[in-house]
Amino acid sequence: MHTPGPWHMTASCPDGTMATDDKGARIALWPPQGGTVEQCANAGLIAAAPQMLRALQRLTHPAADDDDLAYALDVIRAATGER
């Protein structure tokens, strides 16, 4: 069981980053007192987890099409900080 997405990153690195759901509930906090560039990148990856799951579900559906691939590529860019 997991908290349904979407999740959002709040606060700013390197002072700490928090992922919240659409209702503002805290999903995770990295780290509680400042963080490294790598920890902030990890926060973005974790916040993108629900979208990544949805992208995989869409790509593995028998009716997957180019729109599903475009969605997956967009999610990858978001998860890696490219957009």
N, CA, C and O atoms as a MOPAC input file, in Angstrom:
PM7 MOZYME 1SCF
protein

 N      0.84800 1    -1.17500 1     0.00000 1
 C      0.00000 1     0.00000 1     0.00000 1
 C      0.89300 1     1.23700 1     0.00000 1
 O      1.93900 1     1.25400 1     0.64800 1
 N      0.48000 1     2.25900 1    -0.72200 1
 C      1.25500 1     3.49800 1    -0.77900 1
 C      0.30500 1     4.68900 1    -0.82300 1
 O     -0.89500 1     4.53100 1    -1.05000 1
 N      0.84000 1     5.85400 1    -0.60900 1
 C      0.05000 1     7.07600 1    -0.70700 1
 C     -0.12800 1     7.40000 1    -2.18500 1
 O      0.86000 1     7.53000 1    -2.90800 1
 N     -1.38400 1     7.53200 1    -2.65100 1
 C     -1.58300 1     7.81200 1    -4.06700 1
 C     -1.00900 1     9.16900 1    -4.47300 1
 O     -0.98500 1    10.10700 1    -3.67500 1
 N     -0.55400 1     9.26200 1    -5.70600 1
 C     -0.02500 1    10.51800 1    -6.22800 1
 C     -1.14200 1    11.39800 1    -6.72400 1
 O     -2.30900 1    11.03000 1    -6.59700 1
 N     -0.83100 1    12.53200 1    -7.27800 1
 C      0.53400 1    12.98700 1    -7.48700 1
 C      1.15600 1    13.52200 1    -6.20600 1
 O      0.45900 1    13.95300 1    -5.28800 1
 N      2.49500 1    13.48300 1    -6.16600 1
 C      3.24300 1    14.07000 1    -5.07500 1
 C      3.94700 1    15.30500 1    -5.61000 1
 O      4.20800 1    15.41300 1    -6.80800 1
 N      4.24800 1    16.21900 1    -4.72700 1
 C      4.88700 1    17.47200 1    -5.12300 1
 C      6.06100 1    17.76000 1    -4.19600 1
 O      6.00300 1    17.47000 1    -3.00200 1
 N      7.12000 1    18.32800 1    -4.74700 1
 C      8.24200 1    18.77000 1    -3.92400 1
 C      7.93800 1    20.16200 1    -3.41900 1
 O      7.49800 1    21.02400 1    -4.18100 1
 N      8.17200 1    20.38500 1    -2.14000 1
 C      8.00200 1    21.70400 1    -1.55500 1
 C      9.28100 1    22.07800 1    -0.82600 1
 O     10.17500 1    21.24500 1    -0.67200 1
 N      9.37400 1    23.29000 1    -0.38800 1
 C     10.57700 1    23.82200 1     0.25200 1
 C     11.68100 1    23.88700 1    -0.79600 1
 O     11.44600 1    23.59000 1    -1.96700 1
 N     12.86100 1    24.26700 1    -0.38700 1
 C     13.92700 1    24.40500 1    -1.37500 1
 C     15.21100 1    23.78400 1    -0.86400 1
 O     15.50900 1    23.81700 1     0.33000 1
 N     15.95100 1    23.22600 1    -1.78100 1
 C     17.25500 1    22.66900 1    -1.44800 1
 C     18.23800 1    23.81900 1    -1.31500 1
 O     18.03200 1    24.82900 1    -1.98800 1
 N     19.25600 1    23.75700 1    -0.53300 1
 C     19.67200 1    22.61900 1     0.28500 1
 C     19.13000 1    22.66100 1     1.71100 1
 O     19.62900 1    21.93900 1     2.57300 1
 N     18.13000 1    23.48300 1     1.97600 1
 C     17.62000 1    23.60500 1     3.34200 1
 C     16.66500 1    22.48600 1     3.72300 1
 O     16.17300 1    22.45700 1     4.85100 1
 N     16.40300 1    21.59800 1     2.83800 1
 C     15.48200 1    20.49100 1     3.09400 1
 C     14.39200 1    20.50300 1     2.04300 1
 O     13.95400 1    21.56800 1     1.60900 1
 N     13.96500 1    19.35700 1     1.64600 1
 C     12.93400 1    19.21900 1     0.63900 1
 C     11.89400 1    18.25200 1     1.16400 1
 O     12.22100 1    17.23400 1     1.77300 1
 N     10.63200 1    18.58500 1     0.91800 1
 C      9.55900 1    17.74200 1     1.39000 1
 C      8.67700 1    17.36600 1     0.21300 1
 O      8.41700 1    18.19100 1    -0.66300 1
 N      8.21700 1    16.12900 1     0.18900 1
 C      7.22800 1    15.71100 1    -0.79900 1
 C      5.88400 1    15.67500 1    -0.08800 1
 O      5.77100 1    15.15600 1     1.02300 1
 N      4.86200 1    16.23400 1    -0.74100 1
 C      3.52000 1    16.23900 1    -0.18300 1
 C      2.54300 1    15.71900 1    -1.22600 1
 O      2.84100 1    15.70200 1    -2.42000 1
 N      1.36900 1    15.29400 1    -0.75800 1
 C      0.33800 1    14.90000 1    -1.71100 1
 C     -0.51600 1    16.11800 1    -2.04400 1
 O     -0.21100 1    17.22600 1    -1.60300 1
 N     -1.58400 1    15.92300 1    -2.81800 1
 C     -2.42100 1    17.04800 1    -3.24500 1
 C     -3.13300 1    17.73800 1    -2.08500 1
 O     -3.57300 1    18.87900 1    -2.22300 1
 N     -3.25000 1    17.06500 1    -0.95700 1
 C     -3.90000 1    17.65600 1     0.21700 1
 C     -2.89700 1    18.32000 1     1.14500 1
 O     -3.27500 1    18.86600 1     2.18200 1
 N     -1.62600 1    18.27900 1     0.78200 1
 C     -0.58700 1    18.89500 1     1.59500 1
 C     -0.02300 1    17.99900 1     2.67600 1
 O      0.79500 1    18.43700 1     3.48500 1
 N     -0.45600 1    16.73600 1     2.69900 1
 C      0.06400 1    15.80800 1     3.70300 1
 C      1.51000 1    15.45000 1     3.36700 1
 O      1.84100 1    15.21000 1     2.20600 1
 N      2.36000 1    15.41400 1     4.37400 1
 C      3.77600 1    15.10300 1     4.18700 1
 C      3.94500 1    13.63900 1     3.82100 1
 O      3.43900 1    12.75100 1     4.50800 1
 N      4.65800 1    13.39800 1     2.73500 1
 C      4.97200 1    12.04200 1     2.29900 1
 C      6.36600 1    11.66800 1     2.78500 1
 O      6.57900 1    10.56700 1     3.29200 1
 N      7.29400 1    12.56900 1     2.63200 1
 C      8.67100 1    12.31100 1     3.04500 1
 C      9.41400 1    13.62900 1     3.17500 1
 O      9.01600 1    14.63200 1     2.58400 1
 N     10.48000 1    13.62800 1     3.93800 1
 C     11.30600 1    14.81200 1     4.15000 1
 C     12.76400 1    14.41100 1     4.00300 1
 O     13.20300 1    13.42000 1     4.58600 1
 N     13.51800 1    15.18400 1     3.22200 1
 C     14.94500 1    14.88400 1     2.98800 1
 C     15.76300 1    16.10300 1     3.25400 1
 O     15.33800 1    17.19100 1     2.86500 1
 N     16.83700 1    16.01800 1     3.85000 1
 C     16.90800 1    15.49200 1     5.20300 1
 C     16.34000 1    16.55400 1     6.11700 1
 O     16.08700 1    17.66300 1     5.64800 1
 N     16.12800 1    16.29200 1     7.35900 1
 C     15.49200 1    17.28100 1     8.21600 1
 C     16.32800 1    18.54300 1     8.42100 1
 O     15.77200 1    19.59400 1     8.73900 1
 N     17.63600 1    18.46700 1     8.25000 1
 C     18.46800 1    19.65300 1     8.48900 1
 C     19.47500 1    19.84000 1     7.37200 1
 O     20.65700 1    19.53500 1     7.53200 1
 N     19.00700 1    20.34000 1     6.24700 1
 C     19.89900 1    20.60400 1     5.11600 1
 C     20.15900 1    19.34700 1     4.32000 1
 O     19.80200 1    18.24700 1     4.74200 1
 N     20.77900 1    19.51100 1     3.17600 1
 C     21.02400 1    18.34300 1     2.35600 1
 C     22.03500 1    18.61000 1     1.26600 1
 O     22.36100 1    19.75700 1     0.95800 1
 N     22.51700 1    17.54300 1     0.69500 1
 C     23.47700 1    17.63100 1    -0.39300 1
 C     22.72300 1    17.71500 1    -1.72400 1
 O     21.51200 1    17.50200 1    -1.78000 1
 N     23.44800 1    18.02300 1    -2.77100 1
 C     22.85800 1    18.04900 1    -4.10800 1
 C     22.27700 1    16.67700 1    -4.43600 1
 O     21.19000 1    16.58600 1    -5.00700 1
 N     22.98200 1    15.62300 1    -4.08300 1
 C     22.49600 1    14.27200 1    -4.35800 1
 C     21.20100 1    13.98800 1    -3.60800 1
 O     20.28300 1    13.38900 1    -4.16800 1
 N     21.11500 1    14.41200 1    -2.34400 1
 C     19.89000 1    14.18800 1    -1.58100 1
 C     18.71500 1    14.95200 1    -2.19000 1
 O     17.58900 1    14.45600 1    -2.19900 1
 N     18.97300 1    16.15100 1    -2.69400 1
 C     17.91100 1    16.92300 1    -3.33300 1
 C     17.46600 1    16.25500 1    -4.62600 1
 O     16.27500 1    16.24000 1    -4.93700 1
 N     18.40800 1    15.70300 1    -5.38200 1
 C     18.04900 1    14.97000 1    -6.60200 1
 C     17.23200 1    13.73200 1    -6.24900 1
 O     16.27800 1    13.39400 1    -6.95000 1
 N     17.60400 1    13.06000 1    -5.17200 1
 C     16.84000 1    11.89200 1    -4.71400 1
 C     15.41800 1    12.29700 1    -4.35400 1
 O     14.47700 1    11.54600 1    -4.61100 1
 N     15.25300 1    13.46800 1    -3.76600 1
 C     13.92500 1    13.95200 1    -3.39800 1
 C     13.05600 1    14.09100 1    -4.64300 1
 O     11.88900 1    13.69900 1    -4.63200 1
 N     13.61200 1    14.64300 1    -5.70900 1
 C     12.86000 1    14.77700 1    -6.95100 1
 C     12.46500 1    13.43300 1    -7.53300 1
 O     11.35800 1    13.26800 1    -8.04500 1
 N     13.36700 1    12.48100 1    -7.45300 1
 C     13.08500 1    11.14100 1    -7.95300 1
 C     11.96500 1    10.49500 1    -7.14200 1
 O     11.06000 1     9.88500 1    -7.71200 1
 N     12.02000 1    10.62300 1    -5.83100 1
 C     10.98900 1    10.04300 1    -4.97300 1
 C      9.64300 1    10.72300 1    -5.21500 1
 O      8.61200 1    10.05200 1    -5.26800 1
 N      9.64400 1    12.04200 1    -5.36100 1
 C      8.39300 1    12.75600 1    -5.60300 1
 C      7.76000 1    12.33500 1    -6.92700 1
 O      6.53900 1    12.40000 1    -7.07000 1
 N      8.56800 1    11.90400 1    -7.89800 1
 C      8.05800 1    11.48500 1    -9.20200 1
 C      7.57800 1    10.03500 1    -9.21900 1
 O      7.04700 1     9.58300 1   -10.23300 1
 N      7.74900 1     9.29900 1    -8.12700 1
 C      7.42300 1     7.87500 1    -8.10400 1
 C      5.99500 1     7.56000 1    -8.55000 1
 O      5.82100 1     6.63700 1    -9.34700 1
 N      4.97100 1     8.26600 1    -8.08800 1
 C      3.62000 1     7.92000 1    -8.55600 1
 C      3.44900 1     8.08600 1   -10.06600 1
 O      2.78500 1     7.27300 1   -10.71000 1
 N      4.04900 1     9.13500 1   -10.63200 1
 C      3.96300 1     9.33000 1   -12.08100 1
 C      4.72300 1     8.24100 1   -12.82400 1
 O      4.28900 1     7.78700 1   -13.88300 1
 N      5.85900 1     7.82000 1   -12.26900 1
 C      6.62500 1     6.75900 1   -12.91800 1
 C      5.83500 1     5.45600 1   -12.92300 1
 O      5.85200 1     4.72600 1   -13.91400 1
 N      5.14600 1     5.15900 1   -11.82800 1
 C      4.30600 1     3.96800 1   -11.77300 1
 C      3.22000 1     4.05800 1   -12.83900 1
 O      2.97800 1     3.09300 1   -13.56400 1
 N      2.56900 1     5.20700 1   -12.93500 1
 C      1.50200 1     5.39000 1   -13.93000 1
 C      2.05900 1     5.24300 1   -15.35000 1
 O      1.40900 1     4.63900 1   -16.20300 1
 N      3.23900 1     5.78200 1   -15.61300 1
 C      3.84500 1     5.66600 1   -16.94000 1
 C      4.09200 1     4.20000 1   -17.28500 1
 O      3.82600 1     3.77700 1   -18.41000 1
 N      4.60000 1     3.42200 1   -16.32900 1
 C      4.83300 1     2.00000 1   -16.58300 1
 C      3.52600 1     1.26800 1   -16.83200 1
 O      3.45300 1     0.39700 1   -17.69800 1
 N      2.49000 1     1.62000 1   -16.07200 1
 C      1.19800 1     0.98900 1   -16.28100 1
 C      0.67000 1     1.28800 1   -17.68700 1
 O      0.12200 1     0.40900 1   -18.35100 1
 N      0.84000 1     2.53100 1   -18.13000 1
 C      0.36600 1     2.89700 1   -19.45700 1
 C      1.16600 1     2.18300 1   -20.54500 1
 O      0.59300 1     1.70900 1   -21.52600 1
 N      2.49900 1     2.10500 1   -20.37500 1
 C      3.33500 1     1.47400 1   -21.39400 1
 C      3.09000 1    -0.02800 1   -21.52000 1
 O      3.26900 1    -0.59700 1   -22.59700 1
 N      2.68900 1    -0.65800 1   -20.44800 1
 C      2.48700 1    -2.10500 1   -20.48700 1
 C      1.04700 1    -2.48600 1   -20.81700 1
 O      0.72500 1    -3.67200 1   -20.88100 1
 N      0.18800 1    -1.51200 1   -21.02500 1
 C     -1.19300 1    -1.78500 1   -21.41100 1
 C     -1.20000 1    -2.26400 1   -22.86500 1
 O     -0.43700 1    -1.74800 1   -23.68100 1
 N     -2.03600 1    -3.22700 1   -23.20100 1
 C     -2.06900 1    -3.73200 1   -24.58200 1
 C     -2.37100 1    -2.65600 1   -25.62700 1
 O     -1.99100 1    -2.80300 1   -26.78800 1
 N     -3.04100 1    -1.59200 1   -25.23400 1
 C     -3.38600 1    -0.53800 1   -26.19700 1
 C     -2.42100 1     0.64800 1   -26.12800 1
 O     -2.76000 1     1.73900 1   -26.58800 1
 N     -1.22500 1     0.45400 1   -25.56200 1
 C     -0.24500 1     1.54200 1   -25.44600 1
 C      0.06100 1     2.11900 1   -26.82800 1
 O      0.12600 1     1.39900 1   -27.82400 1
 N      0.24800 1     3.45000 1   -26.85600 1
 C      0.52700 1     4.10200 1   -28.13800 1
 C      1.61600 1     5.16600 1   -27.96000 1
 O      2.25100 1     5.24800 1   -26.90900 1
 N      1.81800 1     5.97500 1   -28.99700 1
 C      2.86500 1     7.00100 1   -28.95700 1
 C      2.63200 1     8.02400 1   -27.85500 1
 O      3.59500 1     8.54600 1   -27.29400 1
 N      1.37500 1     8.32400 1   -27.52800 1
 C      1.08300 1     9.25500 1   -26.43800 1
 C      1.56900 1     8.69900 1   -25.10100 1
 O      2.05500 1     9.44400 1   -24.25000 1
 N      1.43500 1     7.39500 1   -24.92700 1
 C      1.91000 1     6.76700 1   -23.69900 1
 C      3.42500 1     6.83500 1   -23.60600 1
 O      3.97200 1     7.06400 1   -22.52800 1
 N      4.10500 1     6.63900 1   -24.72600 1
 C      5.56300 1     6.75400 1   -24.74100 1
 C      5.99100 1     8.19100 1   -24.46200 1
 O      6.93600 1     8.42000 1   -23.70700 1
 N      5.30800 1     9.15400 1   -25.06200 1
 C      5.63100 1    10.56400 1   -24.82700 1
 C      5.43100 1    10.91800 1   -23.35600 1
 O      6.23300 1    11.65400 1   -22.78100 1
 N      4.36800 1    10.40100 1   -22.74700 1
 C      4.11900 1    10.63300 1   -21.33000 1
 C      5.26300 1    10.05300 1   -20.49800 1
 O      5.76200 1    10.71200 1   -19.58600 1
 N      5.67500 1     8.83500 1   -20.80600 1
 C      6.76200 1     8.18900 1   -20.05600 1
 C      8.05600 1     8.98500 1   -20.18400 1
 O      8.76900 1     9.16400 1   -19.19600 1
 N      8.36800 1     9.45800 1   -21.37400 1
 C      9.58800 1    10.24600 1   -21.56500 1
 C      9.52400 1    11.56000 1   -20.79600 1
 O     10.54000 1    12.01200 1   -20.26600 1
 N      8.34900 1    12.18000 1   -20.72600 1
 C      8.17700 1    13.40700 1   -19.95300 1
 C      8.37900 1    13.14100 1   -18.46200 1
 O      9.00200 1    13.94100 1   -17.76300 1
 N      7.85700 1    12.03000 1   -17.98300 1
 C      8.03100 1    11.66700 1   -16.57600 1
 C      9.50400 1    11.41700 1   -16.26800 1
 O      9.99000 1    11.81200 1   -15.20900 1
 N     10.21300 1    10.76700 1   -17.17900 1
 C     11.64900 1    10.53300 1   -16.98700 1
 C     12.38100 1    11.87300 1   -16.88100 1
 O     13.23700 1    12.04400 1   -16.01300 1
 N     12.04700 1    12.82500 1   -17.76000 1
 C     12.69300 1    14.14700 1   -17.69200 1
 C     12.40600 1    14.81600 1   -16.34700 1
 O     13.29900 1    15.41900 1   -15.75200 1
 N     11.17700 1    14.71400 1   -15.87000 1
 C     10.82200 1    15.31700 1   -14.57900 1
 C     11.58700 1    14.65300 1   -13.43700 1
 O     12.08700 1    15.33400 1   -12.54100 1
 N     11.67800 1    13.33700 1   -13.47000 1
 C     12.34700 1    12.59600 1   -12.40300 1
 C     13.84000 1    12.85000 1   -12.36200 1
 O     14.45900 1    12.75700 1   -11.30200 1
 N     14.42100 1    13.17100 1   -13.50700 1
 C     15.86500 1    13.41800 1   -13.55100 1
 C     16.20000 1    14.90900 1   -13.53600 1
 O     17.36000 1    15.28800 1   -13.69400 1
 N     15.19400 1    15.74600 1   -13.34700 1
 C     15.42500 1    17.19000 1   -13.24300 1
 C     15.69000 1    17.88200 1   -14.56300 1
 O     16.24000 1    18.98300 1   -14.58100 1
 N     15.31000 1    17.25900 1   -15.66900 1
 C     15.56200 1    17.83000 1   -16.98000 1
 C     14.47300 1    18.79500 1   -17.44800 1
 O     14.59600 1    19.40700 1   -18.50900 1
 N     13.42700 1    18.92600 1   -16.67100 1
 C     12.39900 1    19.90600 1   -17.05600 1
 C     12.00800 1    20.73300 1   -15.88000 1
 O     11.15600 1    21.61300 1   -16.00000 1

